[in-house]
Amino acid sequence: MARHFPVNAGEMVERADRLMSAASNRYRVVVQVSRRAKRCRHQDNENPDTPLMKPVIRAVLEMSDEFTEPEIIGHELH
């Protein structure tokens, strides 16, 4: 089954790099992305009408979007 993602691989790398550069601890970012992905996976299981997007990709997209709002993510990454 082919999956269509809203971003290309280059943009995903750019967003992930932005998250990593904003953090003082790379391990913490990885843990936070994995926790967010786990929540996304559980939400997807509850709602079968969600788009076909891997939970990790969705987590990175959401967190990088929140990056523009430092009051949301700033306390988590530092």
C-alpha positions in Angstrom: 0.0 0.0 0.0 1.4 3.4 -1.0 1.5 6.1 1.6 1.4 9.8 0.9 3.1 12.0 3.4 2.5 15.8 3.6 6.3 16.4 3.6 9.3 15.1 1.8 12.3 13.4 3.3 14.4 16.6 3.1 11.9 18.6 5.0 11.7 15.9 7.7 15.5 16.0 8.1 15.3 19.8 8.4 12.6 19.6 11.0 14.4 17.0 13.0 17.6 19.0 12.9 15.7 22.0 14.1 14.4 20.1 17.1 17.9 18.7 17.9 19.6 22.1 17.7 17.0 23.6 20.0 17.7 21.1 22.8 20.5 21.0 25.3 20.2 17.2 25.4 19.7 15.2 22.3 18.7 12.1 24.3 15.8 14.1 25.9 14.5 15.1 22.4 14.6 11.4 21.3 12.7 10.4 24.4 10.1 13.1 23.9 9.6 12.2 20.3 9.1 8.6 21.2 6.6 9.4 23.9 4.7 11.6 21.5 4.8 8.9 18.8 3.4 6.4 21.3 0.5 8.8 22.1 -0.1 9.3 18.4 -0.2 5.5 17.9 -2.8 5.1 20.6 -4.9 7.9 19.2 -4.7 6.3 15.7 -5.9 3.0 17.2 -8.9 4.8 18.8 -9.8 6.6 15.5 -9.5 4.4 12.4 -10.3 7.4 10.1 -6.9 9.1 10.8 -4.5 9.5 7.8 -1.9 6.8 7.2 1.2 8.5 8.7 3.8 6.7 10.8 3.6 7.9 14.5 7.2 9.0 14.6 6.9 11.2 11.5 3.7 12.7 13.0 5.4 13.3 16.3 8.3 15.1 14.6 6.0 17.2 12.5 3.9 18.2 15.5 6.8 19.0 17.7 8.6 21.0 15.0 5.4 23.0 14.4 5.2 23.7 18.2 8.9 24.9 17.9 7.6 28.2 16.7 5.8 28.6 20.0 8.6 28.5 22.7 6.1 28.6 25.6 4.9 25.2 24.6 8.1 23.3 23.9 10.8 25.5 25.5 10.4 24.1 29.0 10.4 20.5 27.6 13.7 20.7 25.6 15.9 22.7 28.0 
